[in-house]
Amino acid sequence: MTWYAVRTAPGSQKPKREYVVQSTSLGCDGRPRGKGYRIIPSLDPNVSAIERALTDAGFDHYMPAEKRLVRDRRHTHLWKVRRFALMVGYIFVREPDWGVLRETPGVLGIVASPKGEPLPLRLEDILLVRAAEAKTEVEFDRQTREARKKLRKNAKSDPRLQMLVQKLDIAGTISMPLDSEAVLDVAA
């Protein structure tokens, strides 16, 4: 089980934009309104473009990533979870077929020796990167707890924010721990 480092193209470690075709509703006369369909762009925040390309090409890969809380543009008092590459510009591939790997979209090159031979990575190095990734995950969990605590505190005094939090919680977009007072009110 040998791993190799691969250089990635700029922007390929960001989420890949996908397009979904959705049919539009029918009018009063039973015919579709407008074109009859709508193209909706969407992002899969858990998979980057290079990860998708390597998976489609049949490679085992590992892109160290960290999660961060980023302020929502529309609702500035809310935070979204975003995934970022921990090592920008590099991804690890296990025992690749070099010809297919060079043709994969998003791959710029392979980290090689001065003679042009691909440099294998030690498993200990991969484990060190995974340990760094685990540390960022612990920090992310701490930030998430603090953000939820602050949101709950602000929602107590702002009825509009309270309604928004309830909508997001029902939709499954956000989950917040219940206050002990709210649990007692429901039980009574």
C-alpha positions in Angstrom: 0.0 0.0 0.0 2.0 2.9 -1.3 0.8 6.5 -1.4 1.9 9.3 -3.7 1.4 13.1 -3.6 -0.3 14.7 -6.6 -0.3 18.4 -7.4 -3.8 19.7 -8.2 -4.9 22.5 -10.5 -6.0 25.8 -8.8 -9.7 25.7 -7.8 -10.0 21.9 -8.2 -10.2 21.4 -4.4 -13.3 23.5 -4.2 -16.8 21.9 -4.3 -17.8 20.9 -7.8 -20.8 22.7 -9.2 -23.6 20.4 -10.4 -26.7 21.2 -12.4 -30.1 19.6 -11.7 -33.0 19.8 -14.2 -36.3 20.3 -12.5 -39.7 20.4 -14.3 -41.8 23.4 -13.6 -45.4 23.4 -12.5 -48.3 23.2 -14.9 -50.5 26.2 -15.6 -54.3 26.3 -15.3 -54.7 24.8 -18.8 -52.5 21.8 -18.0 -49.6 22.9 -20.1 -46.2 23.6 -18.6 -45.5 27.3 -18.0 -42.4 28.7 -19.7 -40.0 26.1 -21.0 -41.4 23.4 -18.8 -38.1 22.9 -16.9 -35.6 24.9 -14.9 -31.9 24.3 -14.4 -30.8 24.6 -10.8 -27.1 24.9 -9.9 -26.1 23.2 -6.7 -22.9 22.5 -4.9 -22.0 19.3 -3.1 -20.0 20.7 -0.2 -18.6 17.3 0.8 -16.9 16.5 -2.5 -14.3 18.6 -4.3 -13.9 18.6 -8.1 -10.6 16.7 -7.9 -12.1 14.1 -5.6 -15.0 13.5 -8.0 -12.6 13.2 -11.0 -10.3 10.7 -9.2 -13.3 8.7 -8.0 -14.7 8.6 -11.5 -11.3 7.4 -12.8 -11.2 4.6 -10.2 -8.4 5.8 -7.9 -8.2 5.5 -4.1 -7.4 9.0 -2.8 -7.3 11.1 0.3 -7.6 14.8 0.5 -7.0 16.2 4.0 -9.7 18.7 4.8 -10.8 20.9 7.6 -14.3 22.2 8.4 -14.8 25.9 9.2 -17.7 28.0 10.2 -18.4 30.7 7.7 -21.0 33.5 8.2 -24.1 33.0 6.1 -24.5 35.8 3.5 -28.3 36.1 3.7 -28.7 35.5 7.5 -25.6 37.2 9.0 -26.3 35.9 12.5 -26.1 32.3 11.3 -23.1 30.3 10.3 -22.6 27.6 7.6 -20.2 24.7 7.7 -17.7 24.8 4.8 -15.0 22.3 3.9 -11.5 23.5 2.9 -8.4 21.6 1.9 -5.9 21.3 4.6 -3.0 21.1 2.2 -3.9 23.4 -0.6 -2.6 22.2 -4.0 -2.0 18.5 -3.0 -3.9 15.3 -2.7 -2.7 11.8 -2.0 -3.4 8.8 -4.3 -2.7 5.1 -3.6 -1.0 2.9 -6.1 -2.1 4.8 -9.2 -2.0 4.0 -12.9 0.3 6.8 -14.0 -1.0 7.2 -17.5 -4.6 7.5 -16.4 -3.7 9.7 -13.5 -1.9 12.2 -15.8 -5.1 12.5 -18.0 -7.4 13.0 -15.0 -9.0 16.5 -15.0 -7.6 18.7 -12.1 -4.2 16.9 -11.9 -1.2 19.1 -12.7 1.6 16.7 -11.9 3.0 14.1 -9.6 5.5 15.0 -6.9 8.7 13.4 -8.2 12.4 13.2 -7.6 14.9 15.2 -9.8 15.2 12.1 -12.0 11.4 12.2 -12.6 10.5 9.2 -10.5 7.4 9.5 -8.4 8.3 9.8 -4.7 6.4 7.4 -2.5 5.2 8.6 0.9 5.7 6.8 4.1 2.6 5.6 5.9 3.8 7.5 9.0 3.6 10.8 7.1 0.0 10.1 6.0 -0.8 9.3 9.7 0.7 12.6 10.8 -1.5 14.5 8.3 -4.5 12.6 9.6 -3.5 13.6 13.2 -3.4 17.3 12.1 -6.8 16.8 10.5 -8.2 15.4 13.8 -6.9 18.5 15.6 -8.7 20.8 13.3 -11.9 18.7 13.8 -11.6 19.2 17.6 -11.3 22.9 17.1 -14.2 22.9 14.7 -16.4 21.2 17.3 -15.5 23.8 19.9 -16.3 26.6 17.5 -19.6 25.0 16.6 -20.6 24.7 20.3 -19.8 28.3 20.9 -21.7 29.5 17.8 -24.8 27.4 18.8 -24.6 28.8 22.4 -24.5 32.4 21.1 -27.3 31.7 18.6 -29.6 30.3 21.3 -28.8 33.3 23.6 -29.7 35.8 20.8 -32.8 33.9 19.8 -34.3 34.3 23.3 -34.6 38.0 22.8 -35.3 38.2 19.0 -38.6 36.7 17.9 -37.6 36.9 14.2 -34.4 35.0 14.9 -36.4 32.5 16.9 -38.7 31.8 14.0 -35.8 31.4 11.6 -34.1 29.0 13.9 -37.3 26.9 14.2 -37.7 26.8 10.4 -34.1 25.7 9.9 -34.4 23.1 12.7 -37.5 21.6 11.1 -35.7 21.5 7.7 -32.8 19.7 9.3 -30.4 22.5 8.3 -29.4 23.3 11.8 -29.7 21.4 15.1 -29.4 23.1 18.4 -29.5 21.5 21.9 -32.6 22.3 23.8 -32.6 24.5 26.8 -33.6 22.8 30.1 -36.4 25.4 30.5 -37.9 24.6 27.1 -37.9 20.9 28.0 -39.7 21.6 31.3 -42.3 23.8 29.5 -43.1 21.0 27.0 -43.4 18.4 29.8 -45.8 20.6 31.8 
